[in-house]
Amino acid sequence: MNDQLKKTIGFWVGTSIVVGTVIGSGIFMKPGVVLELSGNSTMSLLAWLIGGLITLASGLTIAEVSTRIPKTGGLYAYLEEVYGKMWGFLCGWVQTLVYGPAVMGALCLYFGALVAGLFNISMDYTMGIGIVTIVFLTAMNLLGTKYGGLIQTVSTVAKLIPIVFIAVFGVAQGDMPVFNMDVETTVKVSMAGAILATLWAYDGWINVGFMAGEMKNPQKTLPRAIITGIVVVMVAYLAVNLAMLHVLGADGIIANGTNSANVAATVLFGELGGKLIAIGILISIFGCLNGKLLTFPRITLAMAEDKMVPGHKQIRKISPRFRTPINATILQVVIAIIMMIVTDPDKLSNMAIFSVFSFYGLAFFAVFILRKKDPDAKTYKVPLYPFIPILAIVGAVYIVLSTLIDTPMDALYSVIILIIGLPVYWLMVKNERKERQAK
């Protein structure tokens, strides 16, 4: 069966997986935030370009780590293998209590804002719509319904339609100036903050390495698929930003915030066309959230099965009827709902990216350690070594340090959870030793 699988993914399928994995809600939600933080339309386009280059270096680097450590569990498994159990635990701990819930909370709030905008409902209902959405999708996933795959397929197509239409028609029909347009901003101008915001739109590249084992000739095909896929995403993101600047102008994008794509579509295609594009964006976010609900609780479940999380006996409970991780999913959803109540989606998305890039940096550095251990391994090797991994590490360090300096409150929760994780880890190890001795 594995031999058959290895022959199934070629260059085109691999490229489409990269594009489908990376494109989510960010391109529709973040242009206003990026513009405001960069203070100028040209600088905002540069932020999208730099974010794409960091993503490209990250994807190429993590692909080598994932082929050298072919285990399920992603980042959690890589760090445990290279740095030991404690770093694996801390990574899974932060993903369970910060990254996963923050991503889902932000997606729900963006979804709620778009639904409110589409149906001209008061923005006060954004949180309520978001909470209803996550509860509904959680119920569907826990019941083990088989519709998850269908939602994913439909949403991949749905997210490409608004991008293509807005990009092509916006660039062709817009008449507003695009470059060197300064904007009035109420926030502190920060290029690092602008790049951080773009990385929310590029997030998802960590999954591209998983397909290496199913590729024909991954040594050649994987880097080509990653480079082509991420370049396609970068071009799409830059084209949408150019189009929206051309149609709404820089100040228009900031004024319309998360509804900018919706407003631009209405200007280009009229009331009905704008609504259809907005529905495409909603389906995209809905599918993105569904995908996260399917995958994030699996990290918590893996930790519970390793007895590396408090209450692991309860958390690892699987529904005997539907074979779904009930308690791991409910835990993350409850934290996500609390986050939605206490903060806004832009802060949540920053919190998520900061928390995960802290561990991405360690995963990128793992390439050097793995190469030293086994320099002749017959696996995929990152091209232009050591420059690409160094670029990925520099990008991760830049994001982490600039967040700590520019917006320390966005980083504070992640740092507190990380610190609390240390005594929890030592307690779990102590309990595990006691259990072993008792046997």
Secondary structure in CASP SS format (residue, H / E / C, confidence):
PFRMAT SS
TARGET T0000
AUTHOR 0000-0000-0000
METHOD secondary structure of the structure
MODEL  1
M C 1.00
N H 1.00
D H 1.00
Q H 1.00
L H 1.00
K H 1.00
K C 1.00
T C 1.00
I E 1.00
G C 1.00
F H 1.00
W H 1.00
V H 1.00
G H 1.00
T H 1.00
S H 1.00
I H 1.00
V H 1.00
V H 1.00
G H 1.00
T H 1.00
V H 1.00
I C 1.00
G C 1.00
S C 1.00
G H 1.00
I H 1.00
F H 1.00
M H 1.00
K C 1.00
P H 1.00
G H 1.00
V H 1.00
V H 1.00
L H 1.00
E H 1.00
L H 1.00
S H 1.00
G C 1.00
N E 1.00
S H 1.00
T H 1.00
M H 1.00
S H 1.00
L H 1.00
L H 1.00
A H 1.00
W H 1.00
L H 1.00
I H 1.00
G H 1.00
G H 1.00
L H 1.00
I H 1.00
T H 1.00
L H 1.00
A H 1.00
S H 1.00
G H 1.00
L H 1.00
T H 1.00
I H 1.00
A H 1.00
E H 1.00
V H 1.00
S H 1.00
T H 1.00
R H 1.00
I C 1.00
P C 1.00
K C 1.00
T C 1.00
G C 1.00
G C 1.00
L H 1.00
Y H 1.00
A H 1.00
Y H 1.00
L H 1.00
E H 1.00
E H 1.00
V H 1.00
Y H 1.00
G C 1.00
K H 1.00
M H 1.00
W H 1.00
G H 1.00
F H 1.00
L H 1.00
C H 1.00
G H 1.00
W H 1.00
V H 1.00
Q H 1.00
T H 1.00
L H 1.00
V H 1.00
Y H 1.00
G H 1.00
P H 1.00
A H 1.00
V H 1.00
M H 1.00
G H 1.00
A H 1.00
L H 1.00
C H 1.00
L H 1.00
Y H 1.00
F H 1.00
G H 1.00
A H 1.00
L H 1.00
V H 1.00
A H 1.00
G H 1.00
L H 1.00
F C 1.00
N C 1.00
I C 1.00
S C 1.00
M H 1.00
D H 1.00
Y H 1.00
T H 1.00
M H 1.00
G H 1.00
I H 1.00
G H 1.00
I H 1.00
V H 1.00
T H 1.00
I H 1.00
V H 1.00
F H 1.00
L H 1.00
T H 1.00
A H 1.00
M H 1.00
N H 1.00
L H 1.00
L C 1.00
G C 1.00
T C 1.00
K C 1.00
Y C 1.00
G H 1.00
G H 1.00
L H 1.00
I H 1.00
Q H 1.00
T H 1.00
V H 1.00
S H 1.00
T H 1.00
V H 1.00
A H 1.00
K H 1.00
L H 1.00
I H 1.00
P H 1.00
I H 1.00
V H 1.00
F H 1.00
I H 1.00
A H 1.00
V H 1.00
F H 1.00
G H 1.00
V H 1.00
A H 1.00
Q H 1.00
G C 1.00
D C 1.00
M C 1.00
P C 1.00
V C 1.00
F C 1.00
N C 1.00
M C 1.00
D E 1.00
V C 1.00
E C 1.00
T C 1.00
T C 1.00
V C 1.00
K C 1.00
V C 1.00
S C 1.00
M H 1.00
A H 1.00
G H 1.00
A H 1.00
I H 1.00
L H 1.00
A H 1.00
T H 1.00
L H 1.00
W H 1.00
A H 1.00
Y H 1.00
D C 1.00
G C 1.00
W H 1.00
I H 1.00
N H 1.00
V H 1.00
G H 1.00
F H 1.00
M H 1.00
A H 1.00
G H 1.00
E H 1.00
M E 1.00
K C 1.00
N C 1.00
P H 1.00
Q H 1.00
K H 1.00
T H 1.00
L H 1.00
P H 1.00
R H 1.00
A H 1.00
I H 1.00
I H 1.00
T H 1.00
G H 1.00
I H 1.00
V H 1.00
V H 1.00
V H 1.00
M H 1.00
V H 1.00
A H 1.00
Y H 1.00
L H 1.00
A H 1.00
V H 1.00
N H 1.00
L H 1.00
A H 1.00
M H 1.00
L H 1.00
H H 1.00
V H 1.00
L H 1.00
G H 1.00
A H 1.00
D H 1.00
G H 1.00
I H 1.00
I H 1.00
A H 1.00
N H 1.00
G H 1.00
T H 1.00
N H 1.00
S H 1.00
A H 1.00
N H 1.00
V H 1.00
A H 1.00
A H 1.00
T H 1.00
V H 1.00
L H 1.00
F H 1.00
G H 1.00
E H 1.00
L H 1.00
G H 1.00
G H 1.00
K H 1.00
L H 1.00
I H 1.00
A H 1.00
I H 1.00
G H 1.00
I H 1.00
L H 1.00
I H 1.00
S H 1.00
I H 1.00
F H 1.00
G H 1.00
C H 1.00
L H 1.00
N H 1.00
G H 1.00
K H 1.00
L H 1.00
L H 1.00
T H 1.00
F H 1.00
P H 1.00
R H 1.00
I H 1.00
T H 1.00
L H 1.00
A H 1.00
M H 1.00
A H 1.00
E H 1.00
D C 1.00
K C 1.00
M C 1.00
V C 1.00
P C 1.00
G C 1.00
H H 1.00
K H 1.00
Q H 1.00
I H 1.00
R C 1.00
K C 1.00
I C 1.00
S C 1.00
P C 1.00
R C 1.00
F C 1.00
R C 1.00
T C 1.00
P C 1.00
I H 1.00
N H 1.00
A H 1.00
T H 1.00
I H 1.00
L H 1.00
Q H 1.00
V H 1.00
V H 1.00
I H 1.00
A H 1.00
I H 1.00
I H 1.00
M H 1.00
M H 1.00
I H 1.00
V H 1.00
T C 1.00
D C 1.00
P H 1.00
D H 1.00
K H 1.00
L H 1.00
S H 1.00
N H 1.00
M H 1.00
A H 1.00
I H 1.00
F H 1.00
S H 1.00
V H 1.00
F H 1.00
S H 1.00
F H 1.00
Y H 1.00
G H 1.00
L H 1.00
A H 1.00
F H 1.00
F H 1.00
A H 1.00
V H 1.00
F H 1.00
I H 1.00
L H 1.00
R H 1.00
K H 1.00
K H 1.00
D C 1.00
P C 1.00
D C 1.00
A C 1.00
K C 1.00
T C 1.00
Y C 1.00
K C 1.00
V C 1.00
P C 1.00
L C 1.00
Y C 1.00
P C 1.00
F H 1.00
I H 1.00
P H 1.00
I H 1.00
L H 1.00
A H 1.00
I H 1.00
V H 1.00
G H 1.00
A H 1.00
V H 1.00
Y H 1.00
I H 1.00
V H 1.00
L H 1.00
S H 1.00
T H 1.00
L H 1.00
I H 1.00
D H 1.00
T C 1.00
P H 1.00
M H 1.00
D H 1.00
A H 1.00
L H 1.00
Y H 1.00
S H 1.00
V H 1.00
I H 1.00
I H 1.00
L H 1.00
I H 1.00
I H 1.00
G H 1.00
L H 1.00
P H 1.00
V H 1.00
Y H 1.00
W H 1.00
L H 1.00
M H 1.00
V H 1.00
K H 1.00
N H 1.00
E H 1.00
R H 1.00
K H 1.00
E H 1.00
R H 1.00
Q H 1.00
A H 1.00
K C 1.00
END
